[in-house]
């Protein structure tokens, strides 16, 4: 991922635009209506997203239609995958620890707790 990608994603207004564009392709005017930003602000943020490769634009009649660039999002997803795995492992370890701690506080161990439920 490039610095431009992270810079683009750092702004909450651009993330809001991506949220809308995730559901459907939109013209600038539709984003203005949906998000309540001014047209110049919306266009400025769309330019940043486009330059970062996060959105694509196509022309339809006199309108520019924006959509999420799925290839770039797949790259971003692939980059984030090891971090998701790391967090999943850490959360699983925390869950096991909390289960052991809770059982110890009750005077149980994991096996007797399982037997007591039968």
PyMOL commands that set and color helices and strands:
alter all, ss='L'
color gray80, all
select helices_A, chain A and resi 3-10+12-23+28-35+39-51+70-106+110-116
alter helices_A, ss='H'
color red, helices_A
select strands_A, chain A and resi 26-27+55-60+63-68
alter strands_A, ss='S'
color yellow, strands_A
deselect
rebuild
show_as cartoon
